[in-house]
């Protein structure tokens, strides 16, 4: 087992199935160009082999499938079929929900029981302005269908000053009524925002600002969360839960257990580091050759983690998922 001096190890793997996306959200893609799959993306078989090797080499226990948008990938079915047989404690998926209703039978058959849906507003006009693609009603219908199928749903919202701050309470009410858990995600200093403090500060909404706004309507209590959780979690007694992934306000680097694998075969141990480690060439090697080399790279990836707090990074989130 690979452990650093703070006792951290990799337990959670987030794998970007593809860099392609059918949206071009303003906080992710500043130039508005819809993302396409990289020419050198790994095959479903290679990605699944990477997961298997990482389970053995790092002790990965939980897998989250991300993108881009994973539901647009033609590799989805083959990949999920393979990883579903690996004995992981949990396999979940993050999606923008646009294709959720269409792909729901596939997800259910593959054993997916938890999904996170990225949704920043319930206003159709604002939705088009932020996502620059898709249709709000289609997303909501997909969530309803997933809920009816017994899936546990979390909703991810990035509050942005001047864009969707007025949607914090409507979206919270919507989620509470349906038993979804809303997660507010503080804007991160990544990609184009890493070196543009003015643009970041103009849009950033903090944990305290969110709690102040919510506190005008609801009484809430801080709730328990796993030690390595990214979200500060709250309960509104008798109504439900919400959380805030407060990367800026309440850093969680000291307990981070996340490892990311890009669709092109690069390991990222920390979002705040520009370091990355290529494992694509190892995935064609037999286990006895691949694992020692992979373990050496994992030591480096774990060493990339920040000790206290995220300090920003040039890595673009659209490439490696959430």
C-alpha positions in Angstrom: 0.0 0.0 0.0 1.4 3.5 -1.0 0.9 6.0 1.9 2.4 9.5 2.3 3.6 11.1 5.5 0.1 12.6 6.2 -1.4 9.1 6.0 -3.1 9.7 2.7 -3.5 7.0 0.1 -5.4 6.6 -3.1 -8.9 5.1 -2.5 -11.1 6.9 -5.0 -10.4 6.8 -8.8 -12.1 9.2 -11.1 -11.7 8.2 -14.7 -12.5 10.5 -17.6 -14.0 8.2 -20.2 -13.7 10.8 -22.9 -12.8 14.5 -23.2 -15.8 15.0 -25.5 -18.8 16.9 -24.2 -22.1 18.1 -25.7 -22.0 21.2 -23.6 -19.6 24.1 -23.5 -20.2 25.6 -20.0 -18.8 29.1 -19.4 -16.7 28.2 -16.4 -15.2 25.2 -18.2 -14.8 26.3 -21.8 -14.3 30.0 -22.1 -14.0 30.0 -25.9 -17.5 28.4 -26.3 -16.2 25.6 -28.5 -17.8 22.2 -27.9 -15.3 19.6 -26.9 -14.5 16.5 -29.0 -12.7 13.3 -28.2 -9.0 13.3 -28.3 -7.4 11.4 -31.1 -5.2 9.4 -28.7 -7.9 8.3 -26.3 -7.5 4.9 -24.8 -9.8 2.0 -25.8 -12.4 0.7 -23.4 -10.4 -2.4 -22.9 -7.2 -0.4 -22.1 -9.1 1.8 -19.6 -10.6 -1.2 -17.9 -7.2 -2.8 -17.6 -5.9 0.5 -16.1 -8.6 0.3 -13.5 -7.7 -3.3 -12.7 -4.0 -2.5 -12.3 -4.8 0.5 -10.1 -7.0 -1.5 -7.8 -4.1 -3.9 -7.3 -1.3 -1.3 -7.2 -2.9 1.5 -5.2 -5.8 -0.2 -3.4 -8.6 1.7 -5.3 -12.0 1.0 -3.7 -14.4 3.3 -5.4 -14.7 4.4 -9.0 -16.4 7.5 -10.5 -16.9 7.7 -14.2 -16.6 11.2 -15.6 -15.8 13.1 -18.8 -16.1 15.4 -20.7 -19.5 13.8 -20.7 -19.3 10.1 -20.3 -22.7 9.3 -21.8 -21.6 10.5 -25.3 -18.8 8.0 -25.4 -19.2 4.9 -27.5 -16.9 3.1 -25.0 -19.4 3.4 -22.2 -21.1 0.0 -22.4 -17.9 -2.0 -22.9 -16.1 -0.2 -20.1 -18.9 -0.5 -17.6 -19.4 -4.1 -18.4 -15.7 -4.8 -17.6 -15.3 -2.7 -14.4 -18.6 -4.0 -13.0 -16.9 -7.4 -12.5 -13.9 -6.0 -10.5 -15.4 -6.1 -7.0 -15.2 -2.4 -6.4 -17.1 -1.1 -3.3 -18.9 1.5 -5.4 -19.2 2.6 -9.0 -20.9 6.0 -9.7 -21.2 8.4 -12.6 -21.2 12.1 -13.2 -23.2 13.4 -16.1 -24.9 16.6 -17.4 -28.0 14.6 -17.8 -28.8 15.4 -21.4 -28.7 11.8 -22.5 -29.6 10.3 -19.1 -33.1 9.0 -20.0 -31.8 7.4 -23.2 -28.9 5.7 -21.5 -30.7 4.8 -18.2 -31.4 1.1 -19.1 -27.7 0.6 -19.8 -26.7 2.3 -16.5 -29.2 0.2 -14.5 -28.1 -3.0 -16.2 -24.5 -2.2 -15.4 -25.3 -1.8 -11.7 -24.9 2.0 -11.4 -27.0 3.1 -8.4 -25.6 6.6 -7.8 -25.3 9.5 -10.2 -24.3 13.1 -9.9 -26.0 15.4 -12.3 -24.4 18.8 -13.1 -27.2 21.4 -13.1 -26.6 25.1 -12.5 -30.1 26.6 -12.9 -33.8 25.8 -13.3 -34.3 28.8 -15.6 -34.3 27.6 -19.2 -32.9 30.8 -20.6 -30.0 30.9 -18.1 -29.4 27.2 -18.7 -28.8 27.8 -22.4 -26.5 30.8 -21.5 -24.3 28.8 -19.1 -24.3 25.4 -20.7 -24.3 26.7 -24.3 -26.0 23.4 -25.3 -28.7 21.0 -24.3 -32.2 21.4 -23.1 -33.3 21.9 -19.4 -36.5 19.9 -19.7 -34.7 16.9 -21.1 -32.3 16.9 -18.1 -35.1 17.1 -15.6 -37.0 14.3 -17.3 -33.9 12.2 -17.2 -33.5 12.8 -13.5 -37.1 11.9 -12.8 -36.7 8.7 -14.7 -33.5 7.8 -12.8 -35.2 8.6 -9.5 -38.1 6.3 -10.5 -35.6 3.6 -11.3 -34.3 3.7 -7.7 -31.0 5.7 -8.3 -29.6 7.9 -5.7 -29.2 11.4 -7.2 -26.9 14.2 -6.2 -27.1 17.5 -8.1 -23.9 19.6 -8.6 -24.3 23.3 -8.9 -21.5 25.9 -9.4 -22.9 29.2 -8.1 -21.6 32.1 -10.1 -22.1 35.7 -9.2 -23.9 37.5 -11.9 -25.1 34.4 -13.6 -27.1 32.0 -11.4 -26.9 33.2 -7.8 -30.7 33.8 -7.9 -31.1 30.0 -8.5 -29.5 28.8 -5.3 -32.8 28.7 -3.4 -35.1 27.5 -6.3 -32.7 24.6 -7.0 -32.3 23.8 -3.3 -36.1 23.7 -2.9 -36.4 21.5 -6.0 -33.9 19.0 -4.7 -35.4 18.9 -1.2 -38.9 18.2 -2.6 -37.6 15.2 -4.6 -35.0 13.7 -2.2 -32.0 14.7 -4.3 -29.0 16.0 -2.4 -27.7 19.3 -3.8 -24.0 20.0 -3.8 -22.8 23.5 -4.3 -19.3 23.6 -5.7 -17.2 26.7 -5.1 -15.6 27.9 -8.3 -12.0 26.7 -8.6 -8.9 28.5 -9.8 -8.3 26.1 -12.6 -7.5 26.4 -16.3 -8.3 29.9 -17.6 -9.2 31.1 -14.1 -5.9 30.0 -12.6 -4.1 33.2 -13.8 -7.0 35.6 -14.0 -7.8 36.6 -10.4 -10.2 39.3 -11.5 -12.4 36.9 -13.5 -12.3 34.5 -10.6 -13.2 37.0 -7.9 -16.0 38.5 -10.0 -17.8 35.1 -10.2 -16.8 33.4 -6.9 -19.4 32.6 -4.3 -18.1 31.4 -0.9 -19.4 28.9 1.6 -20.3 31.6 4.0 -22.3 33.5 1.4 -24.2 30.4 0.5 -25.0 29.5 4.1 -26.1 33.1 4.8 -28.5 32.9 1.8 -29.9 29.5 2.8 -30.1 30.6 6.4 -32.6 33.3 5.5 -35.2 30.5 4.8 -34.0 27.3 6.5 -32.4 26.3 9.8 -29.7 23.8 9.2 -27.2 21.7 11.2 -23.8 20.4 10.1 -24.1 16.7 9.4 -21.5 13.8 9.5 -19.5 13.1 6.4 -16.7 10.5 5.6 -13.2 11.6 6.7 -12.0 12.0 3.1 -15.2 13.7 1.8 -14.8 16.8 -0.3 -18.1 18.3 0.8 -19.1 20.0 4.1 -22.5 18.5 4.6 -25.6 20.0 6.2 -29.0 18.7 7.3 -32.3 20.7 7.1 -34.2 18.8 9.8 -37.2 17.0 8.4 -36.5 18.0 4.8 -33.2 16.7 3.6 -29.5 17.4 3.1 -27.2 19.6 1.1 -23.5 20.0 0.9 -20.8 22.5 -0.2 -17.6 21.5 -1.8 -15.8 24.4 -0.4 -12.4 24.1 -2.0 -11.5 27.7 -1.2 -13.3 28.2 2.1 -12.6 24.9 3.8 -9.8 23.1 2.0 -9.8 19.3 2.1 -6.3 18.6 0.8 -5.2 17.0 4.1 -7.5 14.0 3.7 -7.7 13.8 -0.1 -7.8 10.2 -1.4 -8.5 10.9 -5.0 -6.6 9.9 -8.1 -7.6 10.8 -11.6 -7.0 9.0 -14.9 -7.5 10.9 -18.1 -9.0 9.4 -21.3 -5.6 9.6 -22.9 -3.8 7.7 -20.2 -2.4 10.3 -17.8 -2.5 10.0 -14.0 -3.2 13.2 -12.0 -2.6 13.0 -8.3 -3.7 16.5 -7.6 -5.7 19.1 -9.3 -3.4 21.8 -8.0 -0.4 20.4 -9.6 0.6 20.5 -13.3 2.4 17.2 -12.9 1.0 14.2 -14.6 2.2 10.7 -15.2 1.7 8.6 -18.3 0.5 5.0 -17.9 -0.9 4.4 -21.4 2.2 2.4 -22.4 2.0 0.2 -19.3 -1.5 -1.0 -20.2 -0.2 -3.1 -23.0 2.2 -4.9 -20.7 1.5 -8.1 -18.7 0.7 -7.6 -15.1 4.1 -8.7 -13.7 5.8 -6.0 -15.8 3.2 -3.2 -15.5 2.6 -3.2 -11.7 6.1 -2.4 -10.5 6.4 0.5 -12.9 2.9 1.7 -12.1 3.7 1.7 -8.3 6.7 3.9 -9.0 4.4 6.4 -10.8 1.8 6.3 -8.0 4.5 7.3 -5.5 5.2 10.3 -7.6 1.5 11.1 -8.1 0.8 10.9 -4.3 3.7 13.2 -3.8 2.0 15.8 -6.0 -0.7 16.4 -3.5 -0.9 19.7 -1.7 -0.3 19.4 2.1 -2.8 22.0 3.2 -4.9 23.8 0.5 -5.5 24.0 -3.2 -3.5 26.8 -4.7 -4.8 26.8 -8.2 -3.5 25.0 -11.3 -3.3 25.2 -15.0 -4.8 21.8 -15.5 -8.1 22.1 -17.3 -11.0 20.4 -15.6 -12.7 19.6 -18.9 -9.9 17.1 -19.7 -9.9 15.1 -16.5 -13.5 15.4 -15.2 -14.9 16.4 -11.9 
